[in-house]
Amino acid sequence: MSDTQSRAIIRVGFSVPRREVKKVVDRNRVKRLMREAYRLNKYMILETVRENSLNLDILFIYRGTVEAKPRYLKMENVQPDMIHCFSVLQKQITGGKEQ
């Protein structure tokens, strides 16, 4: 691994607006689920970022839906959206090329 590849950095933030989720307990739960989904799936973009020697700042913002109440949100609801975000990001980084 070259020196520039070892310095590739991904900084991540998670936000849950008070307007979307009123109770702080529920906001913290949603952020915890988003962080765990990121941790489990970050391998999808990590190699691409290292290969392209990029430094990324990513902010995930929860946008609730009418049918999904934050209190009953589960990892099965969050993880597919995180995977979709990573696949879109990977296509943007590689310019649509297949790897």
BALOBA-1460 file (C-alpha; in Angstrom, 3 decimals):
// residues 99
<rec num="1" residu="m" x="0.000" y="0.000" z="0.000"/>
<rec num="2" residu="s" x="1.461" y="3.350" z="-0.991"/>
<rec num="3" residu="d" x="1.724" y="6.347" z="1.302"/>
<rec num="4" residu="t" x="-1.206" y="8.190" z="-0.309"/>
<rec num="5" residu="q" x="-3.475" y="5.158" z="-0.071"/>
<rec num="6" residu="s" x="-2.823" y="4.791" z="3.628"/>
<rec num="7" residu="r" x="-3.942" y="8.387" z="4.166"/>
<rec num="8" residu="a" x="-7.344" y="7.968" z="2.526"/>
<rec num="9" residu="i" x="-9.894" y="9.034" z="5.123"/>
<rec num="10" residu="i" x="-13.644" y="8.676" z="5.483"/>
<rec num="11" residu="r" x="-15.292" y="10.908" z="8.074"/>
<rec num="12" residu="v" x="-18.914" y="10.119" z="8.810"/>
<rec num="13" residu="g" x="-21.679" y="11.967" z="10.629"/>
<rec num="14" residu="f" x="-25.214" y="10.964" z="11.500"/>
<rec num="15" residu="s" x="-28.099" y="13.357" z="12.025"/>
<rec num="16" residu="v" x="-31.714" y="12.886" z="13.032"/>
<rec num="17" residu="p" x="-33.691" y="16.136" z="12.861"/>
<rec num="18" residu="r" x="-35.925" y="16.997" z="15.785"/>
<rec num="19" residu="r" x="-38.652" y="17.850" z="13.317"/>
<rec num="20" residu="e" x="-38.681" y="14.238" z="12.089"/>
<rec num="21" residu="v" x="-38.284" y="12.498" z="15.462"/>
<rec num="22" residu="k" x="-39.576" y="14.343" z="18.519"/>
<rec num="23" residu="k" x="-38.224" y="12.260" z="21.413"/>
<rec num="24" residu="v" x="-34.499" y="12.282" z="22.133"/>
<rec num="25" residu="v" x="-34.600" y="8.576" z="23.043"/>
<rec num="26" residu="d" x="-35.950" y="7.763" z="19.588"/>
<rec num="27" residu="r" x="-33.426" y="10.057" z="17.868"/>
<rec num="28" residu="n" x="-30.581" y="8.301" z="19.672"/>
<rec num="29" residu="r" x="-31.959" y="4.891" z="18.678"/>
<rec num="30" residu="v" x="-32.124" y="5.886" z="15.017"/>
<rec num="31" residu="k" x="-28.555" y="7.222" z="15.114"/>
<rec num="32" residu="r" x="-27.359" y="4.034" z="16.808"/>
<rec num="33" residu="l" x="-28.990" y="1.928" z="14.081"/>
<rec num="34" residu="m" x="-27.491" y="4.081" z="11.329"/>
<rec num="35" residu="r" x="-24.015" y="3.852" z="12.884"/>
<rec num="36" residu="e" x="-24.268" y="0.078" z="13.151"/>
<rec num="37" residu="a" x="-25.486" y="-0.247" z="9.536"/>
<rec num="38" residu="y" x="-22.529" y="1.895" z="8.451"/>
<rec num="39" residu="r" x="-20.072" y="-0.186" z="10.481"/>
<rec num="40" residu="l" x="-21.347" y="-3.440" z="8.994"/>
<rec num="41" residu="n" x="-21.277" y="-2.221" z="5.377"/>
<rec num="42" residu="k" x="-18.406" y="0.278" z="5.137"/>
<rec num="43" residu="y" x="-16.252" y="-2.351" z="3.433"/>
<rec num="44" residu="m" x="-18.324" y="-1.695" z="0.294"/>
<rec num="45" residu="i" x="-16.721" y="1.709" z="-0.278"/>
<rec num="46" residu="l" x="-13.540" y="1.507" z="1.774"/>
<rec num="47" residu="e" x="-11.478" y="-0.226" z="-0.923"/>
<rec num="48" residu="t" x="-12.752" y="2.117" z="-3.645"/>
<rec num="49" residu="v" x="-11.816" y="5.141" z="-1.546"/>
<rec num="50" residu="r" x="-8.348" y="3.752" z="-0.894"/>
<rec num="51" residu="e" x="-7.760" y="2.889" z="-4.563"/>
<rec num="52" residu="n" x="-8.693" y="6.425" z="-5.603"/>
<rec num="53" residu="s" x="-6.809" y="8.063" z="-2.686"/>
<rec num="54" residu="l" x="-9.848" y="10.040" z="-1.607"/>
<rec num="55" residu="n" x="-10.811" y="11.810" z="1.574"/>
<rec num="56" residu="l" x="-14.567" y="11.705" z="2.048"/>
<rec num="57" residu="d" x="-16.900" y="13.493" z="4.430"/>
<rec num="58" residu="i" x="-20.275" y="11.760" z="4.524"/>
<rec num="59" residu="l" x="-23.346" y="12.942" z="6.417"/>
<rec num="60" residu="f" x="-26.301" y="10.598" z="6.770"/>
<rec num="61" residu="i" x="-29.534" y="12.426" z="7.577"/>
<rec num="62" residu="y" x="-32.574" y="10.452" z="8.676"/>
<rec num="63" residu="r" x="-35.712" y="11.285" z="6.745"/>
<rec num="64" residu="g" x="-38.540" y="9.402" z="8.351"/>
<rec num="65" residu="t" x="-41.427" y="7.919" z="6.493"/>
<rec num="66" residu="v" x="-45.063" y="7.904" z="7.484"/>
<rec num="67" residu="e" x="-45.241" y="4.131" z="7.883"/>
<rec num="68" residu="a" x="-41.991" y="3.724" z="9.879"/>
<rec num="69" residu="k" x="-42.122" y="5.009" z="13.451"/>
<rec num="70" residu="p" x="-38.617" y="5.513" z="14.875"/>
<rec num="71" residu="r" x="-39.444" y="3.612" z="18.040"/>
<rec num="72" residu="y" x="-40.134" y="0.446" z="16.045"/>
<rec num="73" residu="l" x="-37.339" y="0.901" z="13.526"/>
<rec num="74" residu="k" x="-35.128" y="-2.167" z="13.153"/>
<rec num="75" residu="m" x="-31.824" y="-2.922" z="11.475"/>
<rec num="76" residu="e" x="-33.727" y="-4.665" z="8.669"/>
<rec num="77" residu="n" x="-35.245" y="-1.280" z="7.801"/>
<rec num="78" residu="v" x="-32.002" y="0.706" z="7.925"/>
<rec num="79" residu="q" x="-29.463" y="-1.637" z="6.345"/>
<rec num="80" residu="p" x="-30.942" y="-1.835" z="2.793"/>
<rec num="81" residu="d" x="-30.960" y="1.966" z="2.577"/>
<rec num="82" residu="m" x="-27.338" y="2.135" z="3.729"/>
<rec num="83" residu="i" x="-26.338" y="-0.462" z="1.118"/>
<rec num="84" residu="h" x="-28.157" y="1.536" z="-1.555"/>
<rec num="85" residu="c" x="-26.317" y="4.714" z="-0.502"/>
<rec num="86" residu="f" x="-22.981" y="2.912" z="-0.713"/>
<rec num="87" residu="s" x="-23.709" y="1.510" z="-4.168"/>
<rec num="88" residu="v" x="-24.670" y="4.977" z="-5.455"/>
<rec num="89" residu="l" x="-21.562" y="6.502" z="-3.878"/>
<rec num="90" residu="q" x="-19.352" y="3.808" z="-5.351"/>
<rec num="91" residu="k" x="-20.771" y="4.469" z="-8.832"/>
<rec num="92" residu="q" x="-20.106" y="8.190" z="-8.385"/>
<rec num="93" residu="i" x="-16.505" y="7.551" z="-7.352"/>
<rec num="94" residu="t" x="-15.743" y="5.123" z="-10.147"/>
<rec num="95" residu="g" x="-17.631" y="7.118" z="-12.768"/>
<rec num="96" residu="g" x="-20.066" y="4.272" z="-13.455"/>
<rec num="97" residu="k" x="-17.326" y="1.757" z="-14.323"/>
<rec num="98" residu="e" x="-17.769" y="-1.831" z="-13.171"/>
<rec num="99" residu="q" x="-15.098" y="-3.169" z="-10.858"/>
